[in-house]
Amino acid sequence: MGLNKRDFFLNDCSYRGAELTTWVVSRAAAGQGIGTRILAHIQSSFDVLIGMGITDAALPIYMRSGFRFLKSIPRFIKVLNFEKVKNYATYTDLGIKLADQWSLKQQKNFVLREASVAEYNDIFLRQKQTLNMFSRDDRHRAWRYENHPVFQYKQFLVGEAEGSINDTAFVAIREELSVSDLRVLHVMDLFGDDLAMRSGVNFIENYSAEHGFDIVDFYCTASNVSRWVLANGWFSINDDACFQFPHLFRPVEMRNPPTTSLVYWAKDNLQEIADISSLYITKQDADLDRPTPEPSDSNKRGTL
């Protein structure tokens, strides 16, 4: 089992945390209890553990070890160009009408702020007081977004047009260009001061339109954050059966539901971390944004 050590903040207190990223068991070793012993060893070393993309074979081991399971991580979609998107989506007449009704109405009531380490850390320090989340201090931000060996990320600090410097949201994005006739924008992170969140969403939508993206997606468990995209006319993959869109792009593959799962565990605070509405998990966490090799001509299977 591979994991990434990362402090976790629960009720604004720091705990020893880890993201579970990879679990491989040989067929010869299956059924011998090795997986359970691995988990027990890891649980003895950490206070909080979170993993994503749980297989049917692994789920019973997690559950017997005290983990709880979230079948579908909330995922939200903003459609900008339905004509391009419809070739990959499944939808009903209601989905068509809502995509038109919720079409982008550009509002540039935001400003981009000069980014500094101190200001970014201040945003994170304020955010962890209200959300339970993995550390997003500047050291981790740089490791995650600036030094990635494969993907290129873009980061922004966004504020209200007439707001104070303490009303700022952080936005991190990745441009998905692996599909020749479809441009997808992944929102990796969206958090910050409450008064700036609407501006953060408006910035994402304006950036997408100005750079020719057809669709935007955002995974987020915390309803205090996702409420801003819902209010701006984004589809909820978990709740809006009238519109569904793939989450695998190399190659494009539709699964049901088109999102992924989550397991979570806390040594002494399971009741706190089980408050999913206050748990901030996005595509930034737990290796959800994992690069995969481009499929070869002889093997066109792969996931992202």
C-alpha positions as YAML, in Angstrom:
chain: A
units: angstrom
residues:
- id: 1
  name: MET
  ca: [0.00, 0.00, 0.00]
- id: 2
  name: GLY
  ca: [1.29, 3.40, -0.94]
- id: 3
  name: LEU
  ca: [0.37, 6.50, 1.07]
- id: 4
  name: ASN
  ca: [1.21, 10.17, 1.29]
- id: 5
  name: LYS
  ca: [1.76, 11.55, 4.76]
- id: 6
  name: ARG
  ca: [-0.18, 14.77, 5.16]
- id: 7
  name: ASP
  ca: [-1.43, 16.56, 8.26]
- id: 8
  name: PHE
  ca: [-5.19, 16.65, 8.61]
- id: 9
  name: PHE
  ca: [-7.07, 19.47, 10.34]
- id: 10
  name: LEU
  ca: [-10.17, 18.46, 12.25]
- id: 11
  name: ASN
  ca: [-11.99, 21.15, 14.22]
- id: 12
  name: ASP
  ca: [-8.92, 23.33, 13.60]
- id: 13
  name: CYS
  ca: [-6.65, 20.84, 15.39]
- id: 14
  name: SER
  ca: [-3.81, 19.12, 13.56]
- id: 15
  name: TYR
  ca: [-3.69, 15.30, 13.40]
- id: 16
  name: ARG
  ca: [-1.34, 12.79, 11.81]
- id: 17
  name: GLY
  ca: [-3.00, 12.11, 8.49]
- id: 18
  name: ALA
  ca: [-2.31, 10.16, 5.31]
- id: 19
  name: GLU
  ca: [-3.82, 9.77, 1.86]
- id: 20
  name: LEU
  ca: [-4.08, 6.15, 0.75]
- id: 21
  name: THR
  ca: [-3.01, 6.20, -2.89]
- id: 22
  name: THR
  ca: [-2.25, 2.66, -4.13]
- id: 23
  name: TRP
  ca: [-3.08, -0.83, -2.94]
- id: 24
  name: VAL
  ca: [-1.88, -3.89, -4.84]
- id: 25
  name: VAL
  ca: [-2.20, -7.48, -3.58]
- id: 26
  name: SER
  ca: [-0.85, -10.41, -5.55]
- id: 27
  name: ARG
  ca: [-3.30, -13.17, -6.37]
- id: 28
  name: ALA
  ca: [-1.08, -15.63, -4.54]
- id: 29
  name: ALA
  ca: [-1.41, -13.59, -1.33]
- id: 30
  name: ALA
  ca: [-5.17, -13.00, -1.55]
- id: 31
  name: GLY
  ca: [-7.29, -14.39, 1.27]
- id: 32
  name: GLN
  ca: [-4.44, -14.66, 3.77]
- id: 33
  name: GLY
  ca: [-5.35, -11.60, 5.83]
- id: 34
  name: ILE
  ca: [-2.36, -9.59, 4.62]
- id: 35
  name: GLY
  ca: [-4.52, -6.60, 3.62]
- id: 36
  name: THR
  ca: [-6.08, -6.43, 7.06]
- id: 37
  name: ARG
  ca: [-2.66, -6.53, 8.74]
- id: 38
  name: ILE
  ca: [-1.37, -3.77, 6.45]
- id: 39
  name: LEU
  ca: [-4.33, -1.56, 7.36]
- id: 40
  name: ALA
  ca: [-3.90, -2.32, 11.08]
- id: 41
  name: HIS
  ca: [-0.24, -1.28, 10.87]
- id: 42
  name: ILE
  ca: [-1.12, 1.98, 9.11]
- id: 43
  name: GLN
  ca: [-3.95, 2.71, 11.57]
- id: 44
  name: SER
  ca: [-1.51, 2.34, 14.45]
- id: 45
  name: SER
  ca: [0.66, 5.06, 12.91]
- id: 46
  name: PHE
  ca: [-1.94, 7.68, 11.92]
- id: 47
  name: ASP
  ca: [-5.00, 9.46, 13.31]
- id: 48
  name: VAL
  ca: [-6.86, 10.14, 10.03]
- id: 49
  name: LEU
  ca: [-6.86, 8.13, 6.78]
- id: 50
  name: ILE
  ca: [-8.67, 8.83, 3.52]
- id: 51
  name: GLY
  ca: [-8.70, 6.93, 0.22]
- id: 52
  name: MET
  ca: [-10.59, 7.11, -3.07]
- id: 53
  name: GLY
  ca: [-11.62, 4.78, -5.89]
- id: 54
  name: ILE
  ca: [-12.33, 1.77, -3.69]
- id: 55
  name: THR
  ca: [-12.66, -1.59, -5.44]
- id: 56
  name: ASP
  ca: [-15.32, -4.16, -4.54]
- id: 57
  name: ALA
  ca: [-12.57, -6.52, -3.38]
- id: 58
  name: ALA
  ca: [-11.00, -3.98, -1.02]
- id: 59
  name: LEU
  ca: [-14.18, -2.49, 0.45]
- id: 60
  name: PRO
  ca: [-14.95, -5.34, 2.93]
- id: 61
  name: ILE
  ca: [-11.42, -5.08, 4.35]
- id: 62
  name: TYR
  ca: [-11.78, -1.34, 4.85]
- id: 63
  name: MET
  ca: [-15.21, -1.70, 6.44]
- id: 64
  name: ARG
  ca: [-14.11, -4.45, 8.85]
- id: 65
  name: SER
  ca: [-11.19, -2.21, 9.82]
- id: 66
  name: GLY
  ca: [-13.48, 0.60, 10.94]
- id: 67
  name: PHE
  ca: [-13.56, 2.76, 7.81]
- id: 68
  name: ARG
  ca: [-16.77, 4.34, 6.56]
- id: 69
  name: PHE
  ca: [-17.71, 4.45, 2.90]
- id: 70
  name: LEU
  ca: [-19.08, 7.20, 0.67]
- id: 71
  name: LYS
  ca: [-20.24, 5.57, -2.56]
- id: 72
  name: SER
  ca: [-20.19, 8.70, -4.72]
- id: 73
  name: ILE
  ca: [-18.12, 11.81, -4.13]
- id: 74
  name: PRO
  ca: [-20.24, 14.85, -5.09]
- id: 75
  name: ARG
  ca: [-19.23, 16.15, -8.53]
- id: 76
  name: PHE
  ca: [-20.50, 19.28, -10.24]
- id: 77
  name: ILE
  ca: [-20.56, 20.21, -13.93]
- id: 78
  name: LYS
  ca: [-20.89, 23.54, -15.71]
- id: 79
  name: VAL
  ca: [-21.86, 23.21, -19.37]
- id: 80
  name: LEU
  ca: [-20.60, 25.99, -21.61]
- id: 81
  name: ASN
  ca: [-20.93, 24.44, -25.08]
- id: 82
  name: PHE
  ca: [-23.73, 21.88, -25.18]
- id: 83
  name: GLU
  ca: [-23.21, 21.10, -28.87]
- id: 84
  name: LYS
  ca: [-19.69, 19.86, -28.14]
- id: 85
  name: VAL
  ca: [-20.57, 18.19, -24.86]
- id: 86
  name: LYS
  ca: [-23.65, 16.28, -26.04]
- id: 87
  name: ASN
  ca: [-21.55, 13.81, -28.04]
- id: 88
  name: TYR
  ca: [-20.09, 12.46, -24.78]
- id: 89
  name: ALA
  ca: [-22.92, 12.99, -22.27]
- id: 90
  name: THR
  ca: [-26.18, 11.24, -21.54]
- id: 91
  name: TYR
  ca: [-29.13, 13.56, -21.03]
- id: 92
  name: THR
  ca: [-32.88, 13.98, -21.20]
- id: 93
  name: ASP
  ca: [-35.02, 16.79, -22.57]
- id: 94
  name: LEU
  ca: [-34.88, 18.39, -19.12]
- id: 95
  name: GLY
  ca: [-31.08, 18.28, -19.25]
- id: 96
  name: ILE
  ca: [-31.11, 20.12, -22.59]
- id: 97
  name: LYS
  ca: [-33.46, 22.80, -21.25]
- id: 98
  name: LEU
  ca: [-31.49, 23.27, -18.05]
- id: 99
  name: ALA
  ca: [-28.18, 23.52, -19.91]
- id: 100
  name: ASP
  ca: [-29.71, 26.36, -21.92]
- id: 101
  name: GLN
  ca: [-31.38, 27.96, -18.90]
- id: 102
  name: TRP
  ca: [-28.15, 27.77, -16.91]
- id: 103
  name: SER
  ca: [-25.98, 28.94, -19.79]
- id: 104
  name: LEU
  ca: [-23.15, 31.24, -18.85]
- id: 105
  name: LYS
  ca: [-24.09, 34.81, -18.11]
- id: 106
  name: GLN
  ca: [-20.70, 36.43, -17.75]
- id: 107
  name: GLN
  ca: [-20.36, 38.59, -14.68]
- id: 108
  name: LYS
  ca: [-16.92, 40.07, -14.20]
- id: 109
  name: ASN
  ca: [-17.52, 41.26, -10.67]
- id: 110
  name: PHE
  ca: [-14.19, 39.92, -9.42]
- id: 111
  name: VAL
  ca: [-10.56, 40.96, -9.27]
- id: 112
  name: LEU
  ca: [-7.39, 38.89, -9.42]
- id: 113
  name: ARG
  ca: [-5.15, 39.59, -6.47]
- id: 114
  name: GLU
  ca: [-1.36, 39.46, -6.36]
- id: 115
  name: ALA
  ca: [-0.42, 36.09, -4.93]
- id: 116
  name: SER
  ca: [2.04, 35.87, -2.07]
- id: 117
  name: VAL
  ca: [3.00, 33.04, 0.26]
- id: 118
  name: ALA
  ca: [1.79, 35.00, 3.29]
- id: 119
  name: GLU
  ca: [-1.59, 35.81, 1.79]
- id: 120
  name: TYR
  ca: [-2.17, 32.25, 0.59]
- id: 121
  name: ASN
  ca: [-1.31, 30.82, 4.00]
- id: 122
  name: ASP
  ca: [-3.65, 33.33, 5.65]
- id: 123
  name: ILE
  ca: [-6.53, 32.08, 3.45]
- id: 124
  name: PHE
  ca: [-5.78, 28.47, 4.38]
- id: 125
  name: LEU
  ca: [-5.47, 29.28, 8.09]
- id: 126
  name: ARG
  ca: [-8.89, 30.96, 8.02]
- id: 127
  name: GLN
  ca: [-10.46, 28.13, 6.02]
- id: 128
  name: LYS
  ca: [-9.34, 25.31, 8.29]
- id: 129
  name: GLN
  ca: [-11.26, 26.93, 11.12]
- id: 130
  name: THR
  ca: [-14.55, 26.08, 9.41]
- id: 131
  name: LEU
  ca: [-13.78, 22.99, 7.27]
- id: 132
  name: ASN
  ca: [-12.15, 19.64, 8.07]
- id: 133
  name: MET
  ca: [-9.38, 19.19, 5.50]
- id: 134
  name: PHE
  ca: [-5.91, 18.00, 4.66]
- id: 135
  name: SER
  ca: [-3.18, 20.58, 5.08]
- id: 136
  name: ARG
  ca: [-3.00, 23.04, 2.24]
- id: 137
  name: ASP
  ca: [-0.14, 25.12, 3.56]
- id: 138
  name: ASP
  ca: [2.22, 26.73, 1.09]
- id: 139
  name: ARG
  ca: [4.72, 23.87, 1.25]
- id: 140
  name: HIS
  ca: [2.11, 21.37, 0.14]
- id: 141
  name: ARG
  ca: [0.67, 23.78, -2.41]
- id: 142
  name: ALA
  ca: [4.06, 24.11, -4.07]
- id: 143
  name: TRP
  ca: [4.64, 20.34, -3.97]
- id: 144
  name: ARG
  ca: [1.22, 19.65, -5.44]
- id: 145
  name: TYR
  ca: [0.80, 22.35, -8.04]
- id: 146
  name: GLU
  ca: [4.21, 23.77, -8.95]
- id: 147
  name: ASN
  ca: [6.47, 20.71, -8.95]
- id: 148
  name: HIS
  ca: [4.22, 18.09, -10.55]
- id: 149
  name: PRO
  ca: [6.24, 15.98, -13.00]
- id: 150
  name: VAL
  ca: [3.41, 15.56, -15.54]
- id: 151
  name: PHE
  ca: [0.53, 18.02, -15.20]
- id: 152
  name: GLN
  ca: [0.56, 21.79, -15.47]
- id: 153
  name: TYR
  ca: [-1.65, 23.63, -12.98]
- id: 154
  name: LYS
  ca: [-2.71, 27.25, -12.77]
- id: 155
  name: GLN
  ca: [-3.43, 29.05, -9.49]
- id: 156
  name: PHE
  ca: [-5.26, 32.28, -8.76]
- id: 157
  name: LEU
  ca: [-6.29, 34.43, -5.83]
- id: 158
  name: VAL
  ca: [-9.69, 35.99, -6.53]
- id: 159
  name: GLY
  ca: [-11.48, 38.70, -4.62]
- id: 160
  name: GLU
  ca: [-14.62, 40.76, -4.66]
- id: 161
  name: ALA
  ca: [-14.37, 43.77, -6.96]
- id: 162
  name: GLU
  ca: [-14.93, 46.07, -3.99]
- id: 163
  name: GLY
  ca: [-13.99, 43.71, -1.19]
- id: 164
  name: SER
  ca: [-11.21, 43.91, 1.36]
- id: 165
  name: ILE
  ca: [-7.94, 41.99, 1.13]
- id: 166
  name: ASN
  ca: [-9.36, 39.56, 3.69]
- id: 167
  name: ASP
  ca: [-12.14, 38.54, 1.28]
- id: 168
  name: THR
  ca: [-10.20, 36.22, -1.02]
- id: 169
  name: ALA
  ca: [-10.72, 32.81, -2.61]
- id: 170
  name: PHE
  ca: [-8.05, 30.43, -3.90]
- id: 171
  name: VAL
  ca: [-8.64, 28.69, -7.24]
- id: 172
  name: ALA
  ca: [-6.49, 25.96, -8.78]
- id: 173
  name: ILE
  ca: [-7.30, 24.48, -12.20]
- id: 174
  name: ARG
  ca: [-5.99, 22.01, -14.76]
- id: 175
  name: GLU
  ca: [-6.80, 22.09, -18.45]
- id: 176
  name: GLU
  ca: [-7.78, 18.68, -19.86]
- id: 177
  name: LEU
  ca: [-6.78, 18.62, -23.53]
- id: 178
  name: SER
  ca: [-6.46, 14.87, -24.10]
- id: 179
  name: VAL
  ca: [-9.74, 14.67, -26.07]
- id: 180
  name: SER
  ca: [-9.24, 16.10, -29.55]
- id: 181
  name: ASP
  ca: [-12.67, 17.72, -29.97]
- id: 182
  name: LEU
  ca: [-13.51, 18.53, -26.34]
- id: 183
  name: ARG
  ca: [-11.96, 20.98, -23.91]
- id: 184
  name: VAL
  ca: [-12.51, 20.19, -20.23]
- id: 185
  name: LEU
  ca: [-11.44, 22.36, -17.30]
- id: 186
  name: HIS
  ca: [-10.87, 20.60, -13.97]
- id: 187
  name: VAL
  ca: [-11.27, 22.70, -10.83]
- id: 188
  name: MET
  ca: [-8.78, 21.24, -8.38]
- id: 189
  name: ASP
  ca: [-9.39, 23.58, -5.47]
- id: 190
  name: LEU
  ca: [-11.89, 26.30, -4.61]
- id: 191
  name: PHE
  ca: [-11.87, 27.61, -1.07]
- id: 192
  name: GLY
  ca: [-11.59, 30.85, 0.82]
- id: 193
  name: ASP
  ca: [-13.46, 33.59, 2.58]
- id: 194
  name: ASP
  ca: [-17.23, 33.37, 2.27]
- id: 195
  name: LEU
  ca: [-17.66, 36.80, 0.69]
- id: 196
  name: ALA
  ca: [-15.20, 35.90, -2.09]
- id: 197
  name: MET
  ca: [-16.57, 32.49, -3.08]
- id: 198
  name: ARG
  ca: [-19.13, 33.87, -5.51]
- id: 199
  name: SER
  ca: [-16.33, 35.81, -7.20]
- id: 200
  name: GLY
  ca: [-14.24, 32.64, -7.35]
- id: 201
  name: VAL
  ca: [-17.02, 30.80, -9.20]
- id: 202
  name: ASN
  ca: [-17.57, 33.75, -11.55]
- id: 203
  name: PHE
  ca: [-13.85, 33.82, -12.31]
- id: 204
  name: ILE
  ca: [-13.82, 30.09, -13.14]
- id: 205
  name: GLU
  ca: [-16.75, 30.47, -15.52]
- id: 206
  name: ASN
  ca: [-15.29, 33.56, -17.22]
- id: 207
  name: TYR
  ca: [-11.87, 31.95, -17.57]
- id: 208
  name: SER
  ca: [-13.50, 28.88, -19.14]
- id: 209
  name: ALA
  ca: [-15.47, 30.93, -21.65]
- id: 210
  name: GLU
  ca: [-12.57, 33.19, -22.60]
- id: 211
  name: HIS
  ca: [-10.25, 30.22, -23.17]
- id: 212
  name: GLY
  ca: [-12.71, 28.16, -25.20]
- id: 213
  name: PHE
  ca: [-13.56, 25.38, -22.74]
- id: 214
  name: ASP
  ca: [-16.71, 23.37, -23.35]
- id: 215
  name: ILE
  ca: [-17.32, 22.07, -19.84]
- id: 216
  name: VAL
  ca: [-16.00, 22.45, -16.27]
- id: 217
  name: ASP
  ca: [-16.01, 19.85, -13.51]
- id: 218
  name: PHE
  ca: [-15.42, 20.06, -9.75]
- id: 219
  name: TYR
  ca: [-15.36, 17.33, -7.11]
- id: 220
  name: CYS
  ca: [-16.19, 18.63, -3.64]
- id: 221
  name: THR
  ca: [-17.66, 17.01, -0.54]
- id: 222
  name: ALA
  ca: [-18.19, 20.21, 1.49]
- id: 223
  name: SER
  ca: [-21.67, 21.63, 0.90]
- id: 224
  name: ASN
  ca: [-20.54, 24.99, 2.27]
- id: 225
  name: VAL
  ca: [-18.37, 25.24, -0.86]
- id: 226
  name: SER
  ca: [-20.51, 23.44, -3.43]
- id: 227
  name: ARG
  ca: [-23.52, 25.64, -2.65]
- id: 228
  name: TRP
  ca: [-21.83, 28.40, -4.64]
- id: 229
  name: VAL
  ca: [-21.61, 26.38, -7.86]
- id: 230
  name: LEU
  ca: [-25.13, 25.00, -7.44]
- id: 231
  name: ALA
  ca: [-26.47, 28.54, -7.14]
- id: 232
  name: ASN
  ca: [-24.65, 29.42, -10.38]
- id: 233
  name: GLY
  ca: [-26.33, 26.73, -12.48]
- id: 234
  name: TRP
  ca: [-23.98, 23.76, -12.30]
- id: 235
  name: PHE
  ca: [-25.31, 20.23, -12.68]
- id: 236
  name: SER
  ca: [-24.91, 17.85, -9.74]
- id: 237
  name: ILE
  ca: [-23.77, 14.48, -11.09]
- id: 238
  name: ASN
  ca: [-25.03, 12.76, -7.93]
- id: 239
  name: ASP
  ca: [-28.50, 14.30, -8.01]
- id: 240
  name: ASP
  ca: [-29.34, 15.49, -11.54]
- id: 241
  name: ALA
  ca: [-30.08, 12.31, -13.48]
- id: 242
  name: CYS
  ca: [-31.11, 14.46, -16.44]
- id: 243
  name: PHE
  ca: [-27.45, 15.14, -17.28]
- id: 244
  name: GLN
  ca: [-24.46, 12.85, -16.81]
- id: 245
  name: PHE
  ca: [-20.92, 13.29, -18.08]
- id: 246
  name: PRO
  ca: [-17.87, 10.97, -18.04]
- id: 247
  name: HIS
  ca: [-15.11, 11.38, -15.48]
- id: 248
  name: LEU
  ca: [-12.54, 9.21, -17.30]
- id: 249
  name: PHE
  ca: [-10.81, 10.83, -20.26]
- id: 250
  name: ARG
  ca: [-7.96, 8.60, -21.48]
- id: 251
  name: PRO
  ca: [-9.96, 7.23, -23.25]
- id: 252
  name: VAL
  ca: [-13.35, 8.82, -22.58]
- id: 253
  name: GLU
  ca: [-15.40, 6.27, -20.65]
- id: 254
  name: MET
  ca: [-18.82, 6.60, -19.03]
- id: 255
  name: ARG
  ca: [-19.41, 4.74, -15.78]
- id: 256
  name: ASN
  ca: [-22.42, 4.80, -13.51]
- id: 257
  name: PRO
  ca: [-22.21, 6.99, -11.56]
- id: 258
  name: PRO
  ca: [-19.52, 9.07, -13.32]
- id: 259
  name: THR
  ca: [-17.64, 9.94, -10.15]
- id: 260
  name: THR
  ca: [-15.64, 7.92, -7.64]
- id: 261
  name: SER
  ca: [-15.90, 6.64, -4.07]
- id: 262
  name: LEU
  ca: [-14.31, 7.56, -0.75]
- id: 263
  name: VAL
  ca: [-13.31, 5.76, 2.44]
- id: 264
  name: TYR
  ca: [-12.47, 7.65, 5.61]
- id: 265
  name: TRP
  ca: [-11.33, 6.75, 9.11]
- id: 266
  name: ALA
  ca: [-10.39, 8.60, 12.27]
- id: 267
  name: LYS
  ca: [-8.91, 7.04, 15.39]
- id: 268
  name: ASP
  ca: [-10.83, 9.13, 17.94]
- id: 269
  name: ASN
  ca: [-13.00, 11.54, 15.94]
- id: 270
  name: LEU
  ca: [-14.96, 9.43, 13.49]
- id: 271
  name: GLN
  ca: [-18.18, 11.26, 14.35]
- id: 272
  name: GLU
  ca: [-16.53, 14.55, 13.37]
- id: 273
  name: ILE
  ca: [-15.01, 13.45, 10.09]
- id: 274
  name: ALA
  ca: [-18.29, 11.70, 9.21]
- id: 275
  name: ASP
  ca: [-19.87, 15.15, 8.93]
- id: 276
  name: ILE
  ca: [-19.39, 15.07, 5.16]
- id: 277
  name: SER
  ca: [-20.89, 18.54, 4.73]
- id: 278
  name: SER
  ca: [-17.86, 19.95, 6.60]
- id: 279
  name: LEU
  ca: [-15.30, 17.60, 5.04]
- id: 280
  name: TYR
  ca: [-13.40, 19.34, 2.24]
- id: 281
  name: ILE
  ca: [-12.14, 16.74, -0.24]
- id: 282
  name: THR
  ca: [-11.52, 17.64, -3.89]
- id: 283
  name: LYS
  ca: [-9.70, 16.31, -6.94]
- id: 284
  name: GLN
  ca: [-6.56, 17.68, -5.28]
- id: 285
  name: ASP
  ca: [-6.66, 14.99, -2.60]
- id: 286
  name: ALA
  ca: [-5.73, 11.31, -2.33]
- id: 287
  name: ASP
  ca: [-4.23, 10.99, -5.80]
- id: 288
  name: LEU
  ca: [-7.58, 11.52, -7.52]
- id: 289
  name: ASP
  ca: [-5.83, 13.55, -10.22]
- id: 290
  name: ARG
  ca: [-3.46, 10.81, -11.27]
- id: 291
  name: PRO
  ca: [-1.72, 10.83, -14.67]
- id: 292
  name: THR
  ca: [-1.81, 7.68, -16.77]
- id: 293
  name: PRO
  ca: [0.18, 6.72, -19.88]
- id: 294
  name: GLU
  ca: [-1.32, 7.61, -23.21]
- id: 295
  name: PRO
  ca: [-3.00, 4.45, -24.56]
- id: 296
  name: SER
  ca: [-1.04, 2.82, -27.36]
- id: 297
  name: ASP
  ca: [-2.55, 1.70, -30.65]
- id: 298
  name: SER
  ca: [-2.55, -1.89, -29.43]
- id: 299
  name: ASN
  ca: [-4.01, -1.09, -26.01]
- id: 300
  name: LYS
  ca: [-6.62, 1.63, -25.95]
- id: 301
  name: ARG
  ca: [-7.55, 1.17, -22.30]
- id: 302
  name: GLY
  ca: [-6.57, 3.52, -19.53]
- id: 303
  name: THR
  ca: [-8.04, 5.78, -16.87]
- id: 304
  name: LEU
  ca: [-7.38, 9.19, -15.49]
...
